[in-house]
Amino acid sequence: MRYVQLGHSDLRVSHVCLGTMTFGEQNSEAEAHAQLDQARAAGVNFIDTAELYPVMPRASTCGASERIIGNWLAAAPGRRQQVVLATKVAGPARGMTWIRKGAPDVSPADIIAACEGSLRRLQTDYIDLYQLHWPNRKLPIFGQLYFQPEGEFPTSSIEAQLRALDQLVRDGKVRHIGVSNESAYGVGEFIRLAEHAGLTRIVSVQNGYNLLNRSVENGLDEALHRHGVALLAYSPLAFGRLCMKYDAGPAMGQATPPRGRLEVFPPQWSPRYMRPLIGAAARRYAELAADHGLTPTALALAYCYANPKVASTLIGATTPQQLAENLAVAQAAPELGAELLAAIDAIRWEFRDPAQ
């Protein structure tokens, strides 16, 4: 396992991060603890969760992922000090009335209270990386393509939120801060305001990045490079579309559904992974992988694992076999030479970013 420094922080994290949004929904507590043990045995020291998890989000399970991780941490002396623990405060919870009553704003007081809740569920007195799950302001995320300022309304500013995060750091409850589902503009504002006011600087951005969604490369990559902010890449397998596992399910015209979230959850939960071009693009990448003696999963993961733009790649699994395959690619990542990278780019030119 390779370890990297996370942005300008003092955190040394494995280049693979265990994502936990299945804990408490698709995985039981016993299964989740087994995953955590399996990842640790492979050298993974980086664990990511959120107050929102698991998904699908629902009132009855909200916070379960953090509680499951907290029980695992508490089960063995010294375990907390062996891992880098990241979690997130949910953004404006429009429609999710069980999170801050569905308020359209996340205020500084909300951030402080959410952090306190996460600390209790995780059974720890500090969080290594505390992240804003998505922005307060209106911007195109989660599959939206265009910035549409119409209908904007006042919310707590970036500076107000940053001051709350800074207070958590000063109080010793959080070591470092980051953002998620953020834009180049947002990154620049967080850095500018921190430097201007002497506040804590963000060290990371957690955004979707995979062969079907390379929108990070449309300007955000420059901002991250120039500001020294690390990219945490989530959904490297595009919700399983790049594994081709849905070729065996109704979404691809066959009879036996896989145990994947695109079959378990309603289609409106992840519309960007259900677009018509997704299947065609994924099949092209699968064919390219086969031409180079790779599985579709190995090609997709290796593209993130070995990518200099990516500090750490978040992987998630519902079975020990899936997790073992993801970890095996990390430990013996195939080298993607210039010819293969050029072929990947050619497919992107044809399909652009269908899962953006």
C-alpha positions as CSV (number, residue, x, y, z in Angstrom):
1,M,0.0,0.0,0.0
2,R,1.3,3.4,-0.9
3,Y,0.9,6.4,1.5
4,V,0.7,10.1,0.6
5,Q,0.6,13.4,2.4
6,L,-2.9,14.9,2.2
7,G,-2.5,18.4,0.7
8,H,-0.7,20.7,3.1
9,S,-1.8,18.7,6.1
10,D,0.3,16.4,8.3
11,L,-2.0,13.5,7.5
12,R,-0.3,10.4,5.8
13,V,-3.1,8.4,4.2
14,S,-3.2,5.3,2.2
15,H,-3.8,5.9,-1.5
16,V,-6.9,3.8,-1.1
17,C,-9.7,5.0,1.3
18,L,-12.5,2.8,2.5
19,G,-15.8,4.4,1.8
20,T,-18.6,3.3,4.1
21,M,-21.9,4.4,2.7
22,T,-23.1,0.8,2.5
23,F,-22.7,0.3,6.3
24,G,-26.2,0.0,7.8
25,E,-28.1,-0.5,4.6
26,Q,-26.5,-2.9,2.1
27,N,-24.1,-4.2,4.8
28,S,-24.9,-5.3,8.4
29,E,-22.7,-4.2,11.3
30,A,-21.0,-7.6,11.3
31,E,-20.3,-7.3,7.6
32,A,-19.1,-3.7,8.0
33,H,-16.7,-4.7,10.8
34,A,-15.3,-7.5,8.6
35,Q,-14.7,-5.0,5.8
36,L,-12.9,-2.7,8.1
37,D,-10.7,-5.5,9.3
38,Q,-10.0,-6.6,5.7
39,A,-9.1,-3.2,4.6
40,R,-6.8,-2.6,7.6
41,A,-5.0,-5.9,7.0
42,A,-4.3,-4.7,3.4
43,G,-2.7,-1.5,4.7
44,V,-5.7,0.9,4.4
45,N,-5.5,3.5,7.1
46,F,-8.0,6.0,5.7
47,I,-11.8,5.6,6.4
48,D,-14.5,8.0,5.1
49,T,-18.0,8.3,6.2
50,A,-20.7,11.0,6.7
51,E,-23.6,11.9,9.0
52,L,-26.0,11.2,6.1
53,Y,-24.9,7.6,5.6
54,P,-25.9,5.0,4.8
55,V,-27.5,5.5,1.4
56,M,-30.3,5.4,0.4
57,P,-30.8,8.2,2.9
58,R,-33.7,7.6,5.2
59,A,-34.7,8.8,8.7
60,S,-34.5,5.3,10.2
61,T,-30.9,4.7,9.3
62,C,-29.4,8.2,9.3
63,G,-26.1,8.1,11.2
64,A,-25.9,4.3,11.3
65,S,-22.6,4.2,9.3
66,E,-20.9,6.4,11.9
67,R,-22.3,4.4,14.8
68,I,-21.0,1.1,13.2
69,I,-17.6,2.6,12.7
70,G,-17.6,4.0,16.3
71,N,-18.4,0.5,17.7
72,W,-15.5,-1.0,15.6
73,L,-13.1,1.7,16.9
74,A,-14.2,1.2,20.5
75,A,-13.8,-2.6,20.3
76,A,-9.9,-2.6,20.3
77,P,-7.6,-0.4,22.4
78,G,-5.4,1.9,20.2
79,R,-7.4,1.3,17.0
80,R,-8.5,4.9,16.8
81,Q,-4.9,6.1,16.6
82,Q,-4.2,3.7,13.8
83,V,-6.6,5.2,11.3
84,V,-7.3,8.6,9.6
85,L,-11.0,9.2,10.1
86,A,-12.9,11.4,7.8
87,T,-16.6,12.3,8.0
88,K,-18.9,15.0,6.6
89,V,-21.6,17.4,7.6
90,A,-24.5,17.1,5.1
91,G,-25.3,20.1,2.9
92,P,-28.7,21.7,2.6
93,A,-31.0,18.8,3.3
94,R,-33.8,19.8,1.0
95,G,-36.4,17.0,1.1
96,M,-34.6,15.1,3.9
97,T,-36.7,16.4,6.8
98,W,-34.8,14.2,9.3
99,I,-31.6,16.3,8.8
100,R,-32.0,19.7,10.4
101,K,-35.8,19.5,9.4
102,G,-34.8,19.8,5.8
103,A,-33.5,23.3,6.2
104,P,-32.3,24.9,2.9
105,D,-29.2,26.3,4.7
106,V,-26.4,24.9,6.8
107,S,-25.4,27.6,9.3
108,P,-22.3,27.8,11.4
109,A,-24.3,26.6,14.4
110,D,-25.5,23.6,12.3
111,I,-21.9,22.7,11.5
112,I,-20.8,22.8,15.1
113,A,-23.9,20.7,16.2
114,A,-23.4,18.2,13.4
115,C,-19.7,17.7,14.3
116,E,-20.7,17.0,17.9
117,G,-23.2,14.4,16.7
118,S,-20.6,12.7,14.6
119,L,-18.1,12.7,17.5
120,R,-20.7,10.9,19.7
121,R,-21.6,8.3,17.1
122,L,-17.9,7.7,16.2
123,Q,-17.0,7.4,19.9
124,T,-14.0,9.6,19.4
125,D,-12.9,13.0,20.7
126,Y,-11.5,14.2,17.4
127,I,-12.0,13.9,13.6
128,D,-9.0,13.9,11.4
129,L,-10.7,15.3,8.3
130,Y,-14.1,17.1,8.6
131,Q,-15.7,17.9,5.3
132,L,-18.7,19.9,3.9
133,H,-20.6,17.2,2.0
134,W,-21.9,19.6,-0.6
135,P,-22.1,23.4,-0.9
136,N,-24.7,25.7,0.5
137,R,-25.0,27.7,-2.6
138,K,-26.6,26.7,-5.8
139,L,-24.3,25.0,-8.4
140,P,-24.5,22.0,-10.8
141,I,-23.7,18.8,-8.8
142,F,-25.0,15.2,-8.7
143,G,-25.6,15.0,-12.4
144,Q,-26.7,18.6,-13.1
145,L,-25.0,20.0,-16.2
146,Y,-25.5,23.8,-16.1
147,F,-25.1,26.6,-13.6
148,Q,-28.5,28.2,-13.2
149,P,-28.5,31.1,-10.8
150,E,-32.2,31.6,-11.1
151,G,-34.0,30.9,-7.9
152,E,-31.0,31.4,-5.6
153,F,-31.8,32.5,-2.1
154,P,-29.7,33.7,0.8
155,T,-27.7,31.1,2.7
156,S,-24.8,31.1,5.1
157,S,-21.7,32.3,3.2
158,I,-18.5,30.4,2.6
159,E,-16.8,32.6,5.1
160,A,-19.4,32.0,7.8
161,Q,-19.1,28.2,7.3
162,L,-15.3,28.4,7.2
163,R,-15.2,30.3,10.5
164,A,-17.3,27.5,12.1
165,L,-14.9,24.9,10.7
166,D,-12.0,26.9,12.0
167,Q,-13.5,27.0,15.4
168,L,-13.8,23.2,15.5
169,V,-10.1,23.0,14.6
170,R,-9.2,25.6,17.3
171,D,-11.3,23.6,19.8
172,G,-9.3,20.4,19.0
173,K,-12.4,18.5,17.8
174,V,-11.2,18.5,14.1
175,R,-7.6,18.3,12.9
176,H,-8.1,19.3,9.2
177,I,-11.0,20.4,7.0
178,G,-12.1,19.7,3.5
179,V,-15.0,20.1,1.0
180,S,-16.8,17.8,-1.3
181,N,-18.7,18.1,-4.6
182,E,-17.1,21.5,-4.9
183,S,-16.1,23.6,-8.0
184,A,-13.0,25.5,-8.9
185,Y,-14.7,28.7,-7.8
186,G,-15.5,27.3,-4.4
187,V,-12.0,26.0,-3.8
188,G,-10.6,29.4,-4.7
189,E,-13.0,31.1,-2.3
190,F,-12.2,28.8,0.6
191,I,-8.4,29.4,0.0
192,R,-8.8,33.1,-0.5
193,L,-10.9,33.7,2.6
194,A,-8.7,31.4,4.8
195,E,-5.6,33.3,3.7
196,H,-7.2,36.7,4.1
197,A,-8.6,36.1,7.6
198,G,-6.0,33.8,9.0
199,L,-8.5,30.8,9.1
200,T,-7.9,27.1,8.7
201,R,-7.2,26.1,5.1
202,I,-8.9,23.3,3.4
203,V,-6.6,20.4,2.5
204,S,-8.8,18.2,0.3
205,V,-11.7,18.1,-2.1
206,Q,-13.8,14.9,-2.4
207,N,-15.4,14.8,-5.9
208,G,-16.6,12.1,-8.3
209,Y,-13.9,11.0,-10.7
210,N,-13.8,8.0,-13.0
211,L,-13.6,7.0,-16.6
212,L,-17.2,8.1,-17.2
213,N,-16.8,11.4,-15.3
214,R,-13.6,13.3,-15.7
215,S,-15.2,16.7,-15.2
216,V,-12.5,17.4,-12.5
217,E,-10.2,18.0,-15.5
218,N,-12.4,20.9,-16.7
219,G,-10.6,23.5,-14.6
220,L,-10.9,22.1,-11.0
221,D,-7.6,20.2,-11.5
222,E,-5.7,23.5,-12.1
223,A,-7.2,25.0,-8.9
224,L,-6.2,22.0,-6.9
225,H,-2.7,22.0,-8.2
226,R,-2.0,25.7,-7.7
227,H,-3.5,25.7,-4.2
228,G,-2.0,22.5,-3.1
229,V,-5.3,20.9,-2.3
230,A,-5.6,17.1,-2.6
231,L,-8.2,15.3,-4.7
232,L,-10.1,12.4,-3.1
233,A,-11.8,10.5,-5.9
234,Y,-15.2,8.9,-5.2
235,S,-17.2,6.5,-7.3
236,P,-14.1,5.2,-9.3
237,L,-16.3,2.4,-10.6
238,A,-19.3,4.8,-11.4
239,F,-21.7,3.0,-9.1
240,G,-20.6,-0.3,-10.7
241,R,-21.3,0.7,-14.3
242,L,-17.6,0.3,-15.1
243,C,-17.5,-3.2,-13.6
244,M,-20.1,-4.3,-16.2
245,K,-21.9,-6.1,-13.4
246,Y,-25.2,-4.6,-14.6
247,D,-24.8,-6.5,-17.8
248,A,-26.4,-9.3,-15.8
249,G,-29.3,-7.2,-14.7
250,P,-32.6,-5.8,-16.0
251,A,-30.9,-2.5,-16.8
252,M,-29.0,-4.3,-19.5
253,G,-31.9,-6.4,-20.7
254,Q,-31.1,-9.7,-18.8
255,A,-33.0,-11.5,-16.1
256,T,-30.8,-11.8,-13.0
257,P,-30.4,-8.5,-11.1
258,P,-27.1,-8.0,-9.3
259,R,-27.0,-6.8,-5.7
260,G,-26.0,-3.3,-6.7
261,R,-27.5,0.0,-5.6
262,L,-28.7,0.9,-9.1
263,E,-31.0,-2.1,-8.9
264,V,-31.8,-1.8,-5.2
265,F,-32.5,1.9,-5.1
266,P,-35.0,4.0,-7.1
267,P,-33.7,5.2,-10.5
268,Q,-34.1,8.8,-9.5
269,W,-31.5,8.4,-6.8
270,S,-28.6,8.2,-9.3
271,P,-29.9,9.5,-12.7
272,R,-26.4,10.3,-13.9
273,Y,-25.5,6.6,-13.9
274,M,-28.6,5.6,-15.8
275,R,-28.1,7.8,-18.9
276,P,-28.3,6.0,-22.2
277,L,-24.6,6.7,-23.1
278,I,-23.3,5.2,-19.9
279,G,-23.8,1.6,-21.1
280,A,-22.2,2.2,-24.5
281,A,-19.2,4.0,-23.0
282,A,-18.7,1.4,-20.3
283,R,-18.7,-1.4,-22.9
284,R,-16.0,0.4,-24.9
285,Y,-13.8,0.7,-21.8
286,A,-14.4,-3.0,-21.0
287,E,-13.4,-3.9,-24.5
288,L,-10.3,-1.8,-24.2
289,A,-9.5,-3.5,-20.9
290,A,-9.8,-6.9,-22.4
291,D,-7.5,-5.9,-25.3
292,H,-4.8,-5.2,-22.7
293,G,-5.4,-8.3,-20.6
294,L,-7.3,-6.4,-17.8
295,T,-10.7,-6.8,-16.2
296,P,-13.0,-3.8,-16.5
297,T,-12.6,-3.2,-12.8
298,A,-8.8,-3.3,-12.9
299,L,-8.7,-0.7,-15.7
300,A,-11.1,1.7,-14.0
301,L,-9.4,1.5,-10.6
302,A,-5.9,1.6,-12.0
303,Y,-6.9,4.8,-13.8
304,C,-7.5,6.5,-10.4
305,Y,-5.0,4.6,-8.3
306,A,-2.0,5.6,-10.5
307,N,-3.3,9.0,-11.5
308,P,-1.1,11.9,-10.3
309,K,-4.1,14.1,-9.9
310,V,-5.6,11.8,-7.2
311,A,-4.3,11.6,-3.7
312,S,-6.6,8.8,-2.5
313,T,-9.4,6.8,-4.2
314,L,-12.5,5.9,-2.2
315,I,-13.6,2.3,-2.7
316,G,-16.8,0.7,-1.4
317,A,-18.0,-2.9,-1.5
318,T,-20.9,-5.0,-0.4
319,T,-19.0,-8.3,-0.3
320,P,-15.6,-9.5,0.8
321,Q,-14.9,-10.6,-2.7
322,Q,-15.5,-7.2,-4.2
323,L,-13.4,-5.5,-1.6
324,A,-10.6,-8.1,-2.2
325,E,-10.6,-7.4,-5.9
326,N,-10.5,-3.6,-5.3
327,L,-7.6,-4.0,-2.9
328,A,-5.7,-6.4,-5.1
329,V,-5.6,-3.8,-7.9
330,A,-4.2,-1.3,-5.5
331,Q,-1.5,-3.6,-4.3
332,A,-0.4,-4.6,-7.8
333,A,-1.8,-1.8,-10.0
334,P,-1.2,-2.4,-13.7
335,E,0.9,0.3,-15.4
336,L,-1.2,2.2,-17.9
337,G,1.3,3.1,-20.6
338,A,1.0,6.0,-23.1
339,E,-0.7,3.9,-25.7
340,L,-3.5,2.8,-23.3
341,L,-3.9,6.3,-21.9
342,A,-4.3,7.6,-25.4
343,A,-6.9,5.0,-26.1
344,I,-8.8,6.0,-22.9
345,D,-8.7,9.7,-24.0
346,A,-10.0,8.7,-27.5
347,I,-13.1,7.1,-25.9
348,R,-13.5,10.2,-23.7
349,W,-13.5,12.4,-26.8
350,E,-16.2,10.3,-28.3
351,F,-18.5,10.1,-25.2
352,R,-17.2,13.1,-23.1
353,D,-18.3,12.7,-19.5
354,P,-21.7,10.9,-19.6
355,A,-21.8,10.4,-15.8
356,Q,-20.9,14.1,-14.9
